[in-house]
Amino acid sequence: MATTTFAAFRDAQATRIAALTPSAFSDVPFREHLDEVDIRAWALEYPQASMRRFAIEDTFSPSLPQITNGDVWWWEGTEQIVIAYPTDGRYGQANLRDLSDVLRQDFYQIDAAIGARAGAYSSGHAVIASMSQEQHDAVTFLVLTYTFRFWRGQT
């Protein structure tokens, strides 16, 4: 049975998100945040550069493995995908309503790439648990919470 780790799972998700061509503002790709500092702090400091910068964050809230065959465990936990968008009126005349439309379109694409409809990758899968917005003066964050599950070796 194939096993994986959260790091490999996260890297596979990041690769899939970065490969997307957004349906709105397609000239601005998704770019993974390199975690030199927290994505929220960075985006608030550099709002104009933050468009579609994303980070995949382990919430460190795993469920204890419920299934094992002696070699592997069925591992389950949660993660957040945080994507930054400058709140600067670039999305259309309706401002925040147009921004909400872009957030929803991006969510649909991300979920198709990494969510339940994407099928298994890295020997696991992820299912959307919630979607929310965090609004600040200069940046809005789309926060996607996923439940992930995969087989993990016991060693």
N, C-alpha and C positions, 0 to 999 in steps of 0.2 A: 504494500500500500504506500502510495506517495505521501510524503510529509512535507511540511514547509515551516517557516517561522514568520512571525509578524513582520520582520524587516523585509523578507522576500515578498510577502503579501503586499505590503505598503509600496515597495518599489514597483511591483507589477501594476498596481493601481495608478501610481504617478506616471508611469510610462503611457498607460492608456489615456489618462486625462490630457497629458501634454501633446498627444497625437491628434486630439480633436481639432476640427476646424469649426469654430463657433458659427452659428447661423446668423447672428447679429454682430456687427463690428468684427467681421472675419479677419480683418487685418491686424487684430490684437489677439495673439494666441494665449493659451493658458501656459503659464510658466511656473515651475515649481520653486517655491521659496527654499533657500538653502539653509535655513534655520540658524544663521549666524546670530540672529536675535529673534525674539518672538514675532511672528508675522503681524500681529495686531500693532505692536509698538512700531515696527518698521513702516507699515502702511500709513499709520497716522503721521509719521515723520516725513514720508515721501509719498503723499497721496497721488500726485500726478503719475508717478511711475508704478503705482500699485495695481493698475487695471489687470484683472484676471491672474494676479499672483496667488498661488494656492499653497497650502501646507496640509499634510495629512498627519494628524496628531493622535497618538494612542492615549486614550483616557485612563488607562491603567485600571480598568474596572472589569477584569475577567471573571467569568463564572467558573467555578471549580469544574474540571472535566467530569462529565457524567458517564462517558463511555470510554472503555479501554479494552484492548485485547491482550494486554501485557507488554506490547511493543509500542503502541501509539495511543495518544489521547485525542478525543474530539474536543478541541479548544474553542471557546467562545468568548468574545469580548466586545467592546465598543470603541469606535474611533470617530473623530470629527475631521471633516474636510472643511477648511476655512478658505474662502475665496474673497479677495478684496476688490472693491469697485470704488473709484473716486466719485464723490457726490458733488459733481461740478456742472450739472446741466447738459452734459454732452449727449445724453440719450434721446433727446427729443423735446418738443415744446411742452409736453405734459410733465417734464422733470421726474419727480419720484415715481409716478405711475409708469413712465417709460422705463425707468431703471428697474422697477419690479418686473416688467415684461422681459427684460434682458436676463435678470436673475432666474426667472422661471424657465426661459429657453435654455440657459446654460445648465440648470439643474436637470432638465430632461435629457440633454446630451450626456452629461456626466453619469447619470443613473443608467442610461442605456449602455454606457461603456464599462461600468464597474459594478452595477447593482444586480439584482436578481435576474433580470432579463439578459445580462451579459454572459451567463453561464459560468462554469468553473474556470478559474485561472489560478495559478500558483497553488494548486491542490486545495482550493477553498472557495468560499463565496461570501458576498456581502449583501445585506438587505437594508434598505432605508428604514430608519426608525423615526427620524424627524427632520424637518427643514425649518430654519428660522433666519431672521435678519437681525443684525446688530447695527443700528444706525448711530453714526457719530457725525459731527459737523462736516468733516472732510472726506470720510470714507464710510461706505456701507459694506458690511461683511455678510456673505451668504454662508451659513453654517449648516452643513449636512452631517447628521449623526447616523452612522451605520452600525449595525450589528454584524460582526464578521465571525465566520466559523471555518475551521480548518483542522486537518489532522496534523498533530505535532508529535515528534519522537519524544520518548520519555527521558532521553539522555540530554 
